[in-house]
Amino acid sequence: MAPLVAGIDSSTQSCKVVIVDAESGALVRAGSAPHPAGSEVDPQAWWVALQRAIAQAGGLTDVEAVAVGGQQHGMVCLDSAGQTVRPALLWNDTRSAGAAEQLIAELAAREGVLGAQAWVDATGSVPVASFTATKLRWLADAEPANAARVAAIALPHDWLTWRLSGSSDIADLVTDRSDVSGTSYWDPSTGDYRRDLLALALRRDDVDGIRLPRVASPFEAVARTPDGILLGPGCGDNAGAALGLGLGPGEVSVSLGTSGVVAAVSERPTADPTGIVAGFADATGRYLPLACTLNATRVLDAARSLLDVDHDELSRLALSAEPGAGGMVLVPYLEGERTPNLPSASGSLHGLTPVSLTRANLARAAVEGLLCHLADALDGIRALGVPTAEVTLVGGGARSEAVCRLAPGILAADVRVPPPGEYVAMGAARQAATVVAGIDEPVHWAAPGTTRFSGNEPAGVRAAYATRAREVAASLA
């Protein structure tokens, strides 16, 4: 009988656990539990949800290894006794937007360069409100007493792996390349922490004494649970999804959840001074240049609610309209935006006339606006010379027929849509299976069956969207 392994996805909204056959990747059983709402959470809530999800999945007594995929960037600050200093700030907490601007300006002045180039040279990415370093600067300014207590800094998946090990010693914290590359104080091209950048963020001169998690090799067994189960290093959620989907160099995932994530597996590191693309690492030893939007399925949800229809009818309405939605253009920055970096933006609807203002055109504009927004992010990755041969569309938004049929033309790529699944958790499980196998490359699992879509770009749709998006950005400059 093949060994069983477990993969965990501790996401913003919930914790999912999958238990699979280590040799084939076949799902054996699963469980889930919700997380509290909000952008500030006591990490203990993640631990409670994980225990509930494990129990719902039938426990781990027959499992040989487990790995954790987790939401990236979250700031988990610990004191010397391993207790949390304050609730964790999550990636979607934008209170540190001003801190990001401060850090960019301060490093530029220190290094004598213009704009964000110094950060790109140092870490491969431009810090934005979601990144850990900006949250540390916010902590230093807003809660200096708490900042002074910080003895260790972890990311959500690091903290859960540490708890699973049974340790309470901050010296035992471990992370992986994919997740630590989103902190803005680690360099994916060298594999080294940049403590000078940590000192800049925290406004502290004594950061050499702060414990940062050891960065493990991609498929290293980092510890065991008190019950003897092997622990993999874990990974960030986007790297976990790429691993779960079996993506290789030149392949792109476009994830349509609450936020939108465009990520491409690359053999080489990237550096984008515009800040559109973050130069992250992946979970295999390669790289994962990534662009993230704050707005994705919430755009479809808002349109569905406005039209008082379900998602199937929204899709039908969109497909019944002509390309270009009669001149109607939706710029979908509904709750601020990260790509482009416009945290104070709001959405806007253009081109309303007595002729264009129909239910079908509104539905079409929502789908086209969402896809054009993601196409801009994908173009940012392409501009860095990263091959993008094929796009894999996943997440809740991939269940929309309109999204799938319009995506190839607007994204300018062939699109495949695998069946719905917990791909972050499956990626963590694949990492755990590789740990059990004791090899340096991911174990081979058969790829899930996919539906393929192709098509040409509707004339003028991208150009009309680009014009309106530039107008929105200019109005906020």
VMD Tcl script that draws the C-alpha trace (Angstrom):
set ca {
  {0.00 0.00 0.00}
  {1.35 3.41 -0.98}
  {2.06 5.87 1.84}
  {-0.33 8.72 2.49}
  {0.70 12.37 2.76}
  {-1.19 15.51 3.74}
  {-1.21 18.97 2.23}
  {-2.56 22.05 4.02}
  {-3.78 25.30 2.50}
  {-4.07 27.93 5.22}
  {-5.59 30.70 3.13}
  {-7.09 34.07 3.99}
  {-10.59 32.68 4.31}
  {-10.18 29.09 5.47}
  {-7.98 26.09 6.14}
  {-8.16 23.11 3.81}
  {-6.52 19.72 4.36}
  {-6.15 17.04 1.70}
  {-4.83 13.54 2.32}
  {-3.59 11.83 -0.81}
  {-1.82 8.75 -2.11}
  {1.85 9.75 -2.22}
  {2.57 7.76 -5.40}
  {-0.39 8.78 -7.56}
  {-1.68 11.99 -6.00}
  {-5.18 10.49 -5.78}
  {-7.33 12.22 -3.18}
  {-8.25 9.93 -0.28}
  {-10.09 12.30 2.04}
  {-10.29 16.00 2.92}
  {-11.47 18.53 5.49}
  {-11.86 22.26 5.92}
  {-12.65 24.93 8.50}
  {-13.22 28.70 8.21}
  {-10.90 31.48 9.33}
  {-12.11 34.72 10.93}
  {-12.92 37.55 8.56}
  {-10.75 40.65 8.40}
  {-7.18 41.65 7.63}
  {-5.88 41.32 11.22}
  {-6.05 37.88 12.86}
  {-4.72 36.19 15.99}
  {-2.59 33.32 14.59}
  {-4.13 31.01 17.18}
  {-7.28 31.11 15.03}
  {-5.30 29.43 12.22}
  {-4.20 26.70 14.60}
  {-7.76 26.08 15.81}
  {-9.02 25.94 12.20}
  {-6.22 23.54 11.25}
  {-7.14 21.15 14.06}
  {-10.79 21.22 12.97}
  {-9.87 20.63 9.32}
  {-7.57 17.74 10.26}
  {-10.32 16.17 12.35}
  {-12.82 16.55 9.50}
  {-10.27 14.86 7.20}
  {-10.10 11.85 9.50}
  {-6.89 12.73 11.31}
  {-3.23 12.22 10.45}
  {-2.50 8.93 12.23}
  {-1.86 7.09 8.92}
  {0.04 9.96 7.26}
  {3.81 9.86 6.73}
  {4.46 13.51 5.86}
  {2.71 16.86 5.82}
  {3.48 20.28 4.35}
  {1.77 23.65 4.74}
  {0.92 26.08 1.97}
  {-0.07 29.45 3.36}
  {-1.20 32.93 2.46}
  {1.86 35.02 1.70}
  {3.28 38.16 3.33}
  {1.43 38.05 6.65}
  {3.38 39.58 9.55}
  {3.61 37.25 12.56}
  {5.78 38.88 15.25}
  {6.93 36.80 18.22}
  {8.64 37.70 21.47}
  {11.59 35.82 22.96}
  {9.25 33.27 24.56}
  {7.57 32.50 21.22}
  {4.34 34.36 22.05}
  {2.70 36.59 19.47}
  {3.38 40.28 20.06}
  {0.12 41.35 18.42}
  {-2.43 39.92 15.96}
  {-0.97 39.14 12.55}
  {-1.43 41.65 9.74}
  {-2.49 39.84 6.56}
  {-1.45 40.53 2.98}
  {-4.74 42.35 2.30}
  {-4.26 44.89 5.11}
  {-3.50 48.15 3.28}
  {-2.75 50.37 6.29}
  {0.96 50.07 5.39}
  {0.60 51.71 1.94}
  {2.24 54.88 3.22}
  {5.02 52.84 4.81}
  {5.78 51.28 1.41}
  {6.23 54.74 -0.10}
  {8.52 55.74 2.78}
  {10.72 52.68 2.37}
  {11.07 53.17 -1.37}
  {12.12 56.79 -0.90}
  {14.49 56.05 1.98}
  {16.41 53.26 0.22}
  {16.61 55.31 -2.98}
  {18.16 58.19 -1.02}
  {20.54 55.85 0.79}
  {21.74 54.15 -2.40}
  {21.71 57.27 -4.55}
  {19.37 55.86 -7.20}
  {16.03 56.95 -8.60}
  {12.69 55.45 -7.69}
  {12.38 51.82 -6.69}
  {15.43 50.47 -8.50}
  {17.36 49.96 -5.25}
  {14.67 47.60 -3.93}
  {14.56 45.70 -7.22}
  {18.33 45.29 -7.13}
  {18.19 44.10 -3.53}
  {15.17 41.78 -3.48}
  {13.79 41.50 -7.04}
  {10.58 43.30 -6.06}
  {9.22 46.73 -5.24}
  {7.61 46.79 -1.78}
  {3.87 47.43 -1.68}
  {1.38 47.44 1.18}
  {0.98 43.65 1.12}
  {4.68 42.88 1.72}
  {5.94 42.04 5.20}
  {8.60 44.78 5.42}
  {6.01 47.51 4.93}
  {3.93 46.08 7.76}
  {6.99 46.09 9.99}
  {7.53 49.79 9.22}
  {3.87 50.43 10.09}
  {4.41 48.58 13.38}
  {7.53 50.62 14.16}
  {5.64 53.88 13.66}
  {2.17 53.02 14.97}
  {3.09 50.64 17.82}
  {6.74 51.29 18.79}
  {6.42 49.40 22.07}
  {5.35 46.28 20.19}
  {8.08 46.77 17.61}
  {10.66 46.85 20.39}
  {9.41 43.46 21.68}
  {9.90 41.65 18.39}
  {12.39 38.79 18.81}
  {11.36 36.74 15.77}
  {9.38 37.31 12.58}
  {7.50 34.53 10.82}
  {5.09 34.15 7.94}
  {1.77 32.32 8.39}
  {2.96 29.02 6.92}
  {6.22 29.20 8.93}
  {4.27 29.64 12.13}
  {1.97 26.68 11.42}
  {4.87 24.39 10.49}
  {6.58 25.40 13.75}
  {3.43 24.66 15.75}
  {3.05 21.29 14.03}
  {6.62 20.44 15.10}
  {5.65 20.92 18.73}
  {8.46 23.41 19.31}
  {8.11 26.62 21.27}
  {11.70 27.70 20.59}
  {11.94 30.51 18.03}
  {15.33 29.11 16.98}
  {13.43 26.25 15.29}
  {11.46 28.45 12.86}
  {11.84 27.34 9.23}
  {10.58 28.81 5.97}
  {11.05 28.24 2.25}
  {12.26 30.27 -0.73}
  {8.83 30.95 -2.19}
  {7.30 32.54 0.89}
  {10.36 34.41 2.18}
  {10.82 36.01 -1.25}
  {7.71 38.07 -0.53}
  {9.05 39.73 2.62}
  {11.23 42.46 1.00}
  {14.16 41.50 3.21}
  {15.39 38.38 1.37}
  {17.15 38.22 -1.98}
  {15.95 35.33 -4.20}
  {18.96 35.65 -6.52}
  {21.48 35.00 -3.72}
  {19.37 33.19 -1.13}
  {20.43 35.61 1.61}
  {18.52 37.70 4.12}
  {19.04 41.45 3.85}
  {19.17 42.46 7.50}
  {20.02 46.01 6.53}
  {16.58 46.22 4.91}
  {14.98 44.66 7.98}
  {16.68 47.32 10.11}
  {15.37 50.00 7.78}
  {11.83 48.64 8.03}
  {11.78 48.24 11.82}
  {13.77 51.41 12.58}
  {16.01 49.26 14.80}
  {19.79 48.90 14.92}
  {19.75 45.58 16.80}
  {18.13 43.36 14.15}
  {21.05 40.90 14.17}
  {19.44 39.54 17.32}
  {16.05 39.02 15.67}
  {15.41 35.40 14.73}
  {14.45 34.94 11.10}
  {13.32 31.49 9.93}
  {15.98 29.27 8.38}
  {15.37 28.98 4.63}
  {15.10 25.27 3.85}
  {15.86 23.49 0.59}
  {12.74 22.88 -1.55}
  {12.14 19.24 -0.58}
  {13.95 19.03 2.74}
  {12.49 17.22 5.74}
  {12.68 20.10 8.23}
  {11.30 18.42 11.37}
  {8.85 15.85 12.69}
  {5.62 16.28 14.59}
  {5.49 14.91 18.15}
  {3.84 11.84 16.57}
  {6.76 11.30 14.20}
  {5.22 12.65 10.99}
  {7.76 14.24 8.63}
  {7.32 17.95 7.96}
  {8.17 19.51 4.62}
  {9.30 23.13 4.43}
  {5.92 24.29 3.10}
  {5.49 27.17 0.66}
  {3.57 30.29 -0.20}
  {0.11 29.76 -1.60}
  {0.95 30.80 -5.16}
  {3.97 28.52 -5.32}
  {1.84 25.75 -3.87}
  {-0.75 26.21 -6.59}
  {1.93 26.07 -9.31}
  {3.28 22.86 -7.80}
  {-0.20 21.37 -7.46}
  {-0.98 22.18 -11.09}
  {2.30 20.67 -12.23}
  {3.38 23.84 -14.02}
  {6.83 23.97 -15.60}
  {8.95 26.74 -17.12}
  {7.01 28.85 -19.60}
  {3.63 27.92 -18.14}
  {1.40 30.49 -16.44}
  {-1.36 30.24 -13.88}
  {-4.09 32.85 -13.66}
  {-5.98 32.41 -10.41}
  {-9.37 34.06 -10.08}
  {-10.26 34.22 -6.42}
  {-11.12 37.28 -4.37}
  {-7.87 38.63 -5.76}
  {-6.34 37.80 -9.13}
  {-2.89 36.25 -9.38}
  {-0.86 35.84 -12.55}
  {2.28 33.74 -12.01}
  {4.77 32.18 -14.43}
  {7.36 29.50 -13.67}
  {10.76 30.79 -14.79}
  {14.27 29.37 -14.89}
  {15.78 32.73 -14.01}
  {15.08 35.49 -11.50}
  {13.33 38.66 -12.64}
  {13.54 42.29 -11.59}
  {10.84 44.81 -12.50}
  {11.46 48.41 -11.41}
  {7.87 49.37 -12.29}
  {6.64 47.23 -9.40}
  {4.04 45.46 -11.53}
  {5.80 42.10 -11.27}
  {7.20 40.72 -8.02}
  {10.34 38.63 -8.44}
  {9.37 35.72 -6.22}
  {10.89 32.25 -6.00}
  {8.87 29.06 -6.48}
  {8.72 25.88 -4.40}
  {11.07 23.81 -6.60}
  {14.25 25.88 -6.80}
  {13.08 27.94 -9.77}
  {11.40 31.36 -9.81}
  {7.83 32.60 -9.90}
  {7.48 36.15 -11.27}
  {4.03 37.20 -10.16}
  {1.57 40.03 -10.55}
  {-1.37 40.27 -8.17}
  {-4.57 42.28 -8.44}
  {-6.80 43.04 -5.49}
  {-9.93 42.70 -7.61}
  {-10.98 39.52 -9.39}
  {-14.15 37.52 -8.67}
  {-15.50 40.38 -6.58}
  {-15.98 42.16 -9.95}
  {-18.26 39.36 -11.15}
  {-19.97 39.22 -7.75}
  {-20.72 42.96 -7.88}
  {-22.12 42.74 -11.42}
  {-24.22 39.71 -10.54}
  {-25.63 41.48 -7.49}
  {-26.41 44.65 -9.45}
  {-28.21 42.69 -12.16}
  {-29.90 40.43 -9.59}
  {-28.87 37.22 -11.38}
  {-26.81 34.16 -10.53}
  {-23.36 33.56 -12.01}
  {-24.65 31.29 -14.78}
  {-27.07 33.98 -15.96}
  {-24.35 36.64 -15.71}
  {-22.22 34.49 -18.02}
  {-25.10 33.96 -20.45}
  {-25.81 37.69 -20.57}
  {-22.15 38.49 -21.20}
  {-21.90 36.02 -24.07}
  {-25.08 37.39 -25.63}
  {-23.51 40.87 -26.01}
  {-21.16 41.92 -28.79}
  {-17.40 42.29 -28.12}
  {-16.69 45.69 -26.65}
  {-20.01 45.81 -24.77}
  {-21.35 48.58 -27.00}
  {-18.53 50.90 -25.93}
  {-19.05 50.31 -22.22}
  {-15.75 49.87 -20.30}
  {-15.43 48.82 -16.68}
  {-12.16 49.63 -14.88}
  {-12.53 47.25 -11.94}
  {-10.53 48.87 -9.12}
  {-13.45 48.28 -6.77}
  {-11.49 48.16 -3.50}
  {-8.29 49.95 -4.39}
  {-5.70 48.18 -6.48}
  {-2.22 46.69 -6.21}
  {-1.52 46.25 -9.95}
  {-1.29 49.10 -10.75}
  {-0.43 50.35 -7.27}
  {-3.47 52.54 -6.63}
  {-4.61 51.71 -3.07}
  {-7.05 54.64 -2.93}
  {-8.68 53.98 -6.32}
  {-12.28 52.94 -6.89}
  {-13.99 51.31 -9.84}
  {-15.39 53.28 -12.75}
  {-17.80 52.57 -15.59}
  {-17.35 54.46 -18.87}
  {-19.16 54.78 -22.17}
  {-22.74 54.89 -20.89}
  {-25.27 55.90 -23.54}
  {-28.96 55.12 -24.01}
  {-27.88 52.45 -26.50}
  {-25.01 50.89 -24.58}
  {-26.71 50.74 -21.19}
  {-28.19 47.25 -21.33}
  {-28.04 44.31 -18.96}
  {-26.07 42.25 -21.46}
  {-23.51 45.00 -22.08}
  {-23.04 45.54 -18.36}
  {-22.39 41.84 -17.87}
  {-19.99 41.82 -20.84}
  {-18.15 44.90 -19.55}
  {-17.62 43.21 -16.18}
  {-16.08 40.12 -17.77}
  {-14.01 42.10 -20.28}
  {-12.84 44.56 -17.61}
  {-11.75 41.73 -15.32}
  {-9.85 39.95 -18.11}
  {-8.25 43.14 -19.46}
  {-7.07 43.92 -15.95}
  {-5.44 40.48 -15.72}
  {-4.04 40.82 -19.25}
  {-2.19 43.95 -18.13}
  {-0.61 41.93 -15.33}
  {0.33 39.14 -17.77}
  {1.85 41.67 -20.16}
  {4.03 42.91 -17.30}
  {5.50 39.41 -16.94}
  {6.00 39.08 -20.69}
  {7.81 42.43 -20.78}
  {10.53 40.89 -18.59}
  {11.25 38.27 -21.25}
  {9.55 35.43 -19.38}
  {8.11 32.80 -21.77}
  {4.33 32.38 -21.41}
  {3.37 29.52 -23.67}
  {0.05 28.59 -22.11}
  {-2.28 29.90 -19.41}
  {-3.95 27.68 -16.83}
  {-7.09 29.30 -15.46}
  {-8.13 28.32 -11.92}
  {-10.22 29.59 -9.03}
  {-13.87 30.42 -8.64}
  {-13.88 32.75 -11.63}
  {-12.78 29.89 -13.89}
  {-16.24 28.36 -13.45}
  {-17.71 31.15 -15.58}
  {-18.21 30.07 -19.19}
  {-17.94 33.69 -20.31}
  {-14.59 34.12 -18.57}
  {-13.22 30.92 -20.11}
  {-14.43 31.73 -23.63}
  {-13.24 35.34 -23.64}
  {-9.94 34.68 -21.85}
  {-7.86 33.34 -24.79}
  {-8.50 36.38 -26.96}
  {-7.98 39.00 -24.27}
  {-5.02 37.22 -22.63}
  {-3.51 36.43 -26.08}
  {-2.76 32.82 -25.15}
  {-4.26 29.38 -25.34}
  {-6.09 28.61 -22.11}
  {-6.62 25.36 -20.26}
  {-9.06 24.98 -17.39}
  {-8.55 22.03 -15.03}
  {-11.40 20.73 -12.89}
  {-12.04 22.66 -9.67}
  {-9.70 21.54 -6.93}
  {-7.68 22.56 -3.89}
  {-4.47 23.11 -5.84}
  {-2.57 24.93 -3.09}
  {-3.22 22.04 -0.69}
  {-2.41 19.55 -3.46}
  {0.87 21.36 -4.10}
  {1.75 21.11 -0.42}
  {0.84 17.41 -0.53}
  {3.08 16.92 -3.56}
  {5.91 18.56 -1.65}
  {5.26 16.20 1.27}
  {5.27 13.20 -1.09}
  {8.61 14.33 -2.51}
  {10.00 14.62 1.02}
  {8.93 11.02 1.68}
  {10.53 9.89 -1.58}
  {13.78 11.61 -0.64}
  {14.36 13.12 -4.09}
  {15.22 16.62 -5.36}
  {12.53 17.06 -8.02}
  {8.75 16.86 -7.50}
  {7.28 13.36 -7.64}
  {5.41 12.70 -10.87}
  {1.65 12.81 -10.60}
  {-0.68 12.59 -13.59}
  {-1.95 16.04 -14.61}
  {-5.67 16.65 -14.06}
  {-7.89 16.51 -17.13}
  {-8.44 19.92 -18.68}
  {-10.79 21.76 -21.02}
  {-8.98 23.87 -23.61}
  {-10.07 27.20 -25.08}
  {-8.60 29.31 -27.86}
  {-9.65 32.45 -29.71}
  {-8.69 35.85 -31.09}
  {-8.78 39.18 -29.30}
  {-12.02 41.09 -29.90}
  {-11.14 44.16 -31.93}
  {-10.45 47.23 -29.81}
  {-11.35 45.77 -26.41}
  {-7.85 45.97 -24.92}
  {-7.20 49.41 -26.43}
  {-10.43 50.89 -25.07}
  {-9.71 49.46 -21.64}
  {-6.13 50.76 -21.64}
  {-7.32 54.28 -22.42}
  {-9.80 54.31 -19.56}
  {-7.37 52.72 -17.09}
  {-4.77 55.40 -17.90}
  {-7.37 58.10 -17.26}
  {-8.15 56.63 -13.84}
  {-4.47 56.45 -12.90}
  {-3.88 60.03 -14.10}
  {-6.77 61.33 -12.02}
  {-5.14 59.89 -8.88}
  {-1.60 61.06 -9.64}
}
mol new
graphics top color blue
foreach p $ca { graphics top sphere $p radius 0.5 }
foreach p [lrange $ca 0 end-1] q [lrange $ca 1 end] { graphics top cylinder $p $q radius 0.2 }
display resetview
